[in-house]
Amino acid sequence: MSAAIDRMLAAIADPKRRRAVELLGQRPRSAGELAGELGLAPPAMSRHLRALKEGGLVEDGHPDFDARVRIYSLKDGATDELKRWLAETEALWSHQLGAFKRHVEGSE
């Protein structure tokens, strides 16, 4: 498993961060908006957003009308490597469990 996947899994290990990802999946939002919806203080939300950015899941930008505001959104293609790893892991487990089933059924 790559370091990028490790960082991503660590970032989504927290339920508040997973909920933030769900909310950002609906549409981009400001940190204040996310904090309000998650019931978090702004400093706590800032820490969660930093973890999501470090995990490669979230990016931020400034709207044209106000450079002081940051708008967070999900990063395009961020989960591609994770999805690939999950598919490979699922195939491995399916193969292993199938072989185990054939072994058990053959030894009866």
Secondary structure, DSSP 8 states (H G I E B T S, - for coil): --HHHHHHHHHTTSHHHHHHHHHHHHS-EEHHHHHHHHT--HHHHHHHHHHHHHTTSEEEE--TT-TT--EEEE-TTTTHHHHHHHHHHHHHHHHHHHHHHHHHHHT-
